[in-house]
Amino acid sequence: MFAIGAIPYDSKEKVRRRILKATALGADLVEFRLDYWNGPMPDFSEEAELARRYGMDVIVTVRDPSEGGVRKIEWKKEAYELANELGCWCDVEAKLYPEPPCENSIASIHFFNEPTESDYELIEKLSLSRINFSVFKVAAKVSTIDELLKLVRSIRHPRKAFMPMGKGTEKLRLITPLLGSYFSYGSVEESTAPGQVPLELIVKAVTLSRSADELYSPERQE
């Protein structure tokens, strides 16, 4: 399990400040949300290097508006090419990308309304067909532990990340590391998704989950 600091890439000065804040709070990775950038494609190599200097890998996300992105980006392909050259992770829409654009890629899907039975079937189908991605991630509007567990069960990919979305889901988000979510996202100064909690709380939740794994590891039981 890993804690990710979600960073809107809207100003290079702000991004650098948020990187420093994320490392101070204990993030394992940072996510650059490039769909926040208004203008020609930015060269984010210096910011990626800064994050790595402090021991954090980088996820580059150019989210499509259909899946919650801020704006339509014309240079999306070029951004992922640069991300791959820099050794960054790439987060892409599972519906739009049958093949991973980067060596380490995340296939994501978002449901801003409560998932229907056909949505759960779609999650199962896509998560099986995107096995060649490093991680399969689902964010959905679920409001109870039973709904969250149903969401988790629908993901058939061996490495899954999952999170509730929407107002009032903050407490559910904090238990996702204990349920096995590979990635957990927290906001750095500004939320990038409905119901996203501050990074410092995500770091605590991930740390607790790691402690539980260590406490109940098979080696300790022998």
C-alpha positions as CSV (number, residue, x, y, z in Angstrom):
1,M,0.0,0.0,0.0
2,F,1.2,3.5,-0.9
3,A,0.2,7.0,0.0
4,I,-0.1,9.4,-2.9
5,G,-0.1,13.2,-2.7
6,A,-2.5,14.5,-5.4
7,I,-1.1,17.7,-6.9
8,P,-3.0,20.0,-9.3
9,Y,-0.4,21.0,-11.9
10,D,-1.6,24.6,-12.4
11,S,1.5,26.6,-11.6
12,K,5.1,25.5,-11.5
13,E,5.8,27.5,-8.3
14,K,2.8,25.9,-6.5
15,V,3.7,22.4,-7.8
16,R,7.2,22.7,-6.3
17,R,5.8,23.9,-3.0
18,R,3.3,21.1,-2.9
19,I,6.0,18.5,-3.7
20,L,8.0,19.7,-0.6
21,K,4.8,19.6,1.5
22,A,4.0,16.1,0.3
23,T,7.4,14.7,1.2
24,A,7.2,16.4,4.6
25,L,3.9,14.7,5.2
26,G,5.3,11.3,4.3
27,A,3.9,10.6,0.8
28,D,5.4,7.7,-1.2
29,L,4.4,9.2,-4.5
30,V,3.0,12.4,-5.9
31,E,0.5,12.7,-8.8
32,F,0.7,15.5,-11.3
33,R,-2.8,16.3,-12.6
34,L,-1.8,18.0,-15.8
35,D,-5.4,18.6,-16.9
36,Y,-5.3,21.6,-14.5
37,W,-2.6,23.2,-16.8
38,N,-4.0,26.0,-19.0
39,G,-1.7,26.4,-22.0
40,P,0.8,24.5,-24.1
41,M,2.3,21.3,-22.6
42,P,4.6,22.2,-19.7
43,D,8.0,20.5,-19.3
44,F,7.5,18.8,-16.0
45,S,10.9,17.1,-15.9
46,E,12.3,19.4,-13.3
47,E,9.4,18.9,-11.0
48,A,9.6,15.1,-11.5
49,E,13.3,15.3,-10.6
50,L,12.6,17.3,-7.5
51,A,10.1,14.7,-6.3
52,R,12.6,11.9,-6.9
53,R,15.3,13.8,-5.0
54,Y,13.0,13.4,-2.0
55,G,12.4,9.7,-2.6
56,M,9.0,10.0,-4.3
57,D,8.0,8.5,-7.6
58,V,5.6,10.5,-9.9
59,I,2.3,9.6,-11.4
60,V,1.4,11.7,-14.5
61,T,-2.4,12.1,-15.1
62,V,-4.1,13.9,-17.9
63,R,-7.6,13.1,-17.0
64,D,-10.3,13.4,-19.7
65,P,-13.3,15.6,-18.8
66,S,-15.6,12.5,-19.3
67,E,-13.9,11.0,-16.2
68,G,-13.6,14.1,-14.1
69,G,-10.8,16.0,-15.9
70,V,-10.7,19.8,-15.7
71,R,-10.3,20.5,-19.4
72,K,-9.7,18.7,-22.7
73,I,-6.0,18.5,-23.4
74,E,-4.7,18.3,-26.9
75,W,-1.1,17.3,-26.0
76,K,-2.1,14.3,-23.9
77,K,-0.2,11.8,-26.0
78,E,3.0,13.9,-25.9
79,A,2.7,14.3,-22.1
80,Y,2.6,10.5,-21.6
81,E,5.5,10.1,-23.9
82,L,7.6,12.5,-21.8
83,A,6.3,10.7,-18.6
84,N,7.5,7.4,-20.0
85,E,10.9,8.8,-20.9
86,L,11.3,10.2,-17.4
87,G,10.3,6.8,-15.8
88,C,7.1,8.2,-14.4
89,W,3.9,6.2,-13.9
90,C,1.0,7.1,-16.2
91,D,-2.7,7.1,-15.2
92,V,-5.1,6.7,-18.1
93,E,-8.8,6.0,-18.7
94,A,-9.5,2.3,-18.8
95,K,-12.2,2.8,-21.4
96,L,-9.9,4.7,-23.8
97,Y,-6.7,2.8,-23.4
98,P,-6.7,-0.9,-24.2
99,E,-2.9,-0.9,-24.0
100,P,-0.6,0.8,-21.4
101,P,1.1,4.0,-22.8
102,C,4.0,3.7,-20.3
103,E,6.0,1.0,-18.7
104,N,4.2,1.5,-15.4
105,S,0.5,2.4,-16.2
106,I,-2.7,2.7,-14.2
107,A,-6.0,1.9,-15.9
108,S,-8.7,4.0,-14.2
109,I,-12.4,4.3,-14.3
110,H,-14.7,6.7,-12.4
111,F,-18.4,6.5,-11.5
112,F,-19.9,9.8,-10.3
113,N,-23.3,8.3,-9.6
114,E,-24.0,5.1,-7.6
115,P,-22.8,2.1,-9.7
116,T,-25.5,0.0,-11.3
117,E,-25.3,-3.7,-11.8
118,S,-24.2,-3.1,-15.4
119,D,-21.4,-0.8,-14.0
120,Y,-20.1,-3.6,-11.8
121,E,-20.1,-5.9,-14.8
122,L,-18.1,-3.4,-16.7
123,I,-15.6,-3.1,-13.9
124,E,-15.2,-6.9,-13.9
125,K,-14.8,-7.0,-17.7
126,L,-12.3,-4.1,-17.9
127,S,-10.3,-5.2,-15.0
128,L,-9.8,-8.6,-16.5
129,S,-9.0,-7.2,-20.0
130,R,-6.4,-4.7,-18.6
131,I,-4.2,-7.3,-16.9
132,N,-1.3,-5.8,-18.9
133,F,-1.6,-2.6,-16.8
134,S,0.4,-2.4,-13.5
135,V,-2.7,-1.3,-11.5
136,F,-6.4,-1.2,-12.1
137,K,-8.1,1.7,-10.2
138,V,-11.8,2.4,-9.6
139,A,-13.3,5.5,-8.0
140,A,-17.1,5.3,-7.4
141,K,-19.9,6.9,-5.5
142,V,-20.4,4.3,-2.7
143,S,-21.6,5.4,0.7
144,T,-21.6,2.2,2.9
145,I,-19.1,-0.5,3.8
146,D,-21.2,-3.1,2.0
147,E,-21.2,-1.1,-1.2
148,L,-17.4,-0.5,-0.9
149,L,-16.9,-4.3,-0.4
150,K,-19.0,-5.0,-3.5
151,L,-16.9,-2.6,-5.5
152,V,-13.7,-4.3,-4.3
153,R,-15.1,-7.8,-5.2
154,S,-15.9,-6.6,-8.8
155,I,-12.3,-5.7,-9.5
156,R,-10.6,-8.8,-10.9
157,H,-7.1,-7.3,-11.6
158,P,-4.5,-8.8,-9.2
159,R,-3.3,-5.3,-8.2
160,K,-6.2,-3.1,-7.5
161,A,-6.8,0.4,-6.2
162,F,-10.2,1.6,-5.1
163,M,-11.8,4.6,-3.4
164,P,-15.2,6.0,-2.6
165,M,-16.1,9.4,-4.2
166,G,-18.5,12.1,-3.0
167,K,-19.3,14.2,0.0
168,G,-19.6,12.1,3.2
169,T,-17.3,9.3,2.0
170,E,-14.2,10.5,3.8
171,K,-14.3,7.9,6.6
172,L,-14.7,5.1,4.0
173,R,-11.7,6.4,2.1
174,L,-9.6,6.0,5.2
175,I,-10.2,2.3,5.5
176,T,-9.3,1.4,1.9
177,P,-5.7,0.7,2.7
178,L,-6.8,-1.9,5.3
179,L,-9.0,-3.5,2.6
180,G,-6.0,-3.8,0.3
181,S,-6.1,-0.8,-2.0
182,Y,-2.6,-0.6,-3.6
183,F,-2.8,3.2,-3.9
184,S,-4.5,5.8,-1.6
185,Y,-4.7,9.4,-2.6
186,G,-4.7,12.5,-0.4
187,S,-5.0,16.1,-1.2
188,V,-2.0,18.5,-0.9
189,E,-3.5,22.0,-0.2
190,E,-6.4,21.4,-2.8
191,S,-8.6,18.5,-3.4
192,T,-8.6,16.9,-6.9
193,A,-11.6,14.6,-6.4
194,P,-14.9,14.7,-4.5
195,G,-14.5,13.3,-1.0
196,Q,-10.7,13.3,-1.1
197,V,-9.2,13.6,2.4
198,P,-6.0,15.5,3.4
199,L,-2.7,13.7,2.6
200,E,-1.7,13.6,6.3
201,L,-4.7,11.4,7.1
202,I,-4.0,9.0,4.2
203,V,-0.4,8.6,5.3
204,K,-1.7,7.7,8.8
205,A,-4.1,5.2,7.3
206,V,-1.5,3.6,5.1
207,T,1.0,3.4,8.0
208,L,-1.6,1.7,10.1
209,S,-2.3,-0.8,7.4
210,R,1.4,-1.6,7.0
211,S,1.7,-2.1,10.7
212,A,-1.2,-4.5,10.6
213,D,0.3,-6.5,7.8
214,E,3.6,-6.7,9.6
215,L,1.9,-7.7,12.9
216,Y,-0.1,-10.5,11.3
217,S,2.5,-11.7,8.7
218,P,3.0,-15.5,8.4
219,E,6.6,-15.1,9.6
220,R,5.5,-13.7,12.9
221,Q,3.0,-16.5,13.4
222,E,5.6,-19.2,13.1
